[in-house]
C-alpha cells in the first residue's frame, strides 16, 4: 500500500470515529431532554359513527362526533377510556372511563313507523297502534325517556 493509500484509510477511520462519538453525544443529549406530553392516540373530529361501535384506543378524543344508537342504554367502546366533547350521545350508555364535555345525552324510545330505516340497525318493528300511537293527534310519536345520567366519576369532578 502506498503512503497516499494509508493516509486515505487513516482519514476514513478518523471520520468514522468522530461520527460515532458525535452520534453518541447527540443521542445522550436527546435522551436527557424532557419529553413533551403524549398527544391523544387519536382525535376523532366531526365523524359519523351512528349505529356502530367505533374502534378506538384508550385515551382517544371524540369531538363533535355522532355516536347515536338505536336502542336506549346501548354500550359502545366497552372498557376504553375516552373524552367525548360536544358529541351526539343519544341512547349511549355512559359509563365511568368516559369524560363527557357537553353534547346530547338524551334517551329515546324510537318508533319504527317513524324510523323504518332504523330497523336495519336493530330497532324492533312496532305493531300497528303501538305504545307510540298518539290517539289524540292520530300520529306515531317517539318517546323521550330522559337524560342519561353522567357517570359518577365524571359528575364528582363537575364535568358535563
Secondary structure, DSSP 8 states (H G I E B T S, - for coil): --HHHHHHHHHHHHHHHHHHHHHHHHHHHHHHS-------S-EEES-B-TTS-----TTEEEES-B---SSTTB--STT--EEEEEEE-TTB---TTEEEEEEE-EEEE--TTT-GGGGGGT-----TT-TTEETTTTEE--EEEEE----HHHHHHT--
